[in-house]
Amino acid sequence: MITTDDVAEMVDYWLATPANSRLGSDFGNNANMLIPDPYNAEKANSFIKKLIKDVPVLGVLPRNAINVYMIEIDIDKTQLILEISGQTFQLNAN
């Protein structure tokens, strides 16, 4: 049985692996595409689709269980967040 800790480890591994860093595979995190335009829903949806493609176990979750959003930390500092069923992962450290 796959636990939430197992899924969190899979997502952490995916986030730590840059896209296209494995020879012959596009596996990995491409969150850098979100940084210049964090309000672009099309880019966010593309990011989520890639995550589900690379970590297929996430495909069984309800459609609204995976979200990407940005929070303002300071006047010139933001944080991109990936949320999966209430568990959050940081996407950048601007």
Wavefront OBJ file of the C-alpha trace (Angstrom):
o trace
v 0.000 0.000 0.000
v 1.279 3.465 -0.900
v 1.118 5.920 2.002
v 1.021 9.725 1.990
v 4.655 9.665 3.139
v 5.542 7.575 0.080
v 3.800 10.067 -2.202
v 5.557 12.987 -0.460
v 8.922 11.292 -1.035
v 8.098 10.756 -4.718
v 7.126 14.411 -5.121
v 10.218 15.592 -3.220
v 12.394 13.481 -5.525
v 10.628 14.880 -8.591
v 11.044 18.451 -7.326
v 14.760 17.843 -6.718
v 15.263 16.504 -10.253
v 15.502 19.162 -12.985
v 13.506 18.413 -16.133
v 15.503 16.696 -18.879
v 18.391 15.887 -16.526
v 18.166 12.152 -17.239
v 19.563 11.016 -20.560
v 16.713 10.159 -22.910
v 13.955 11.253 -20.526
v 12.082 14.468 -19.828
v 11.392 13.343 -16.231
v 11.708 16.072 -13.639
v 10.576 19.383 -12.283
v 10.099 22.292 -14.677
v 8.908 24.866 -12.104
v 11.267 27.514 -13.481
v 8.747 28.115 -16.262
v 6.279 29.377 -13.632
v 8.555 31.972 -12.036
v 8.359 34.699 -14.720
v 4.549 34.455 -14.966
v 3.103 32.800 -11.820
v -0.485 33.866 -12.619
v -0.554 32.056 -15.972
v -3.121 29.274 -15.534
v -2.042 27.520 -18.731
v 1.542 27.194 -17.471
v 0.336 26.014 -14.057
v -1.877 23.383 -15.671
v 1.016 22.262 -17.860
v 3.221 21.956 -14.757
v 0.570 19.837 -12.989
v 0.069 17.608 -16.063
v 3.830 16.976 -16.226
v 3.915 16.151 -12.519
v 1.098 13.623 -12.962
v 2.824 12.150 -16.046
v 6.106 11.755 -14.153
v 4.534 10.576 -10.875
v 1.546 8.533 -12.134
v 0.234 7.652 -8.666
v -1.003 11.258 -8.459
v -3.387 10.562 -11.325
v -5.826 8.815 -8.989
v -6.363 11.988 -6.947
v -9.421 14.178 -7.610
v -8.863 16.927 -10.171
v -8.780 19.739 -7.591
v -6.366 17.925 -5.228
v -3.236 19.346 -6.907
v -2.747 23.109 -6.999
v 0.024 25.587 -7.701
v -0.186 29.064 -6.242
v 1.930 32.023 -5.238
v 2.022 33.841 -1.907
v 3.616 37.201 -1.210
v 6.185 37.028 1.558
v 7.324 40.637 1.368
v 6.935 43.582 -0.965
v 9.516 42.157 -3.369
v 9.506 38.484 -2.371
v 7.133 35.715 -3.430
v 6.913 31.982 -2.897
v 5.534 29.443 -5.358
v 3.732 26.600 -3.615
v 2.680 23.178 -4.849
v -0.181 21.745 -2.803
v -1.200 18.106 -3.051
v -4.190 17.073 -0.943
v -3.335 19.677 1.694
v 0.399 18.934 1.827
v 2.576 21.811 0.605
v 5.920 21.860 -1.187
v 8.008 24.966 -1.944
v 8.849 25.447 -5.611
v 11.260 28.358 -5.324
v 13.163 30.325 -2.725
v 13.078 33.851 -4.174
l 1 2 3 4 5 6 7 8 9 10 11 12 13 14 15 16 17 18 19 20 21 22 23 24 25 26 27 28 29 30 31 32 33 34 35 36 37 38 39 40 41 42 43 44 45 46 47 48 49 50 51 52 53 54 55 56 57 58 59 60 61 62 63 64 65 66 67 68 69 70 71 72 73 74 75 76 77 78 79 80 81 82 83 84 85 86 87 88 89 90 91 92 93 94
